[in-house]
């Protein structure tokens, strides 16, 4: 069993339990359920240069960043202040050390879009994302059939949420729904967990021209971003580069300051 299969198996159990403890009727009573979202797509598209989606995660299946003590309130507002186009917050507990509270606790402090990053395999989780204050959900093509992606996208849009569809390989191109708001290419090999940013470049020509494109994982230098941005990627989802440092917010500030300076000049 691959790590992704193991995660999905555990996630199905988790979702079934959540449905019992927090039914959709209860989720709809959340104050966030009727809030006006911040547009993930527009925030990335309106930036004159590369947009950074700054990610908060305490660990991953391949690495523990030793940040179990940190909260989103300590990091995410500084990501916004220093120029992040959007935030990505991991809510999976078992494999990434996250929780729904990580979104809820920082929602009122943030005025940029929040991507709720999790392994969505049930429409219940889309309602859940709405109830905690997310603006956008992640759909992972490796976990879903094309029909599920289309249906989940429709449900998300009905709830005034946007969708980032994540692809890992060329075989998933056919799963792209025309209604997707953005497409992400994950540069991480799910079998070996190694990363190669060239994977984004190799996939680019096969993607729809009109959709915002995001390169994810393995981005750790301004040179990589410059190459990918010139090729056609608008945004870059980066987490490990910042979270592995002693002071993620300061590392992010220095990184994006240098990046913006290069693109202004």
ABEGO torsion letter per residue (X at the ends): XBAAAAAAAAAAAAAAAAAAABBAAAAAABAAAABBBBBAAAAAAABABBBBBBBBBABBAABBAGAAABBAAAAAAAAAAAGBABBBBBABAAAAGBBAAAAAAAAAABABBBBBBBBBABAAAAAAAAAAGBABBBBBAAABBAAAAAAAAAAAAAAGBBBBBBBABAAAAAABBAABABBBBBABBAAAGBBBAAAAAAAAAABBAABBBBBBEGBABAAAAAAAAAAGBABBBBAAAAAABABAAAAAAAAAAAAAAAAAX
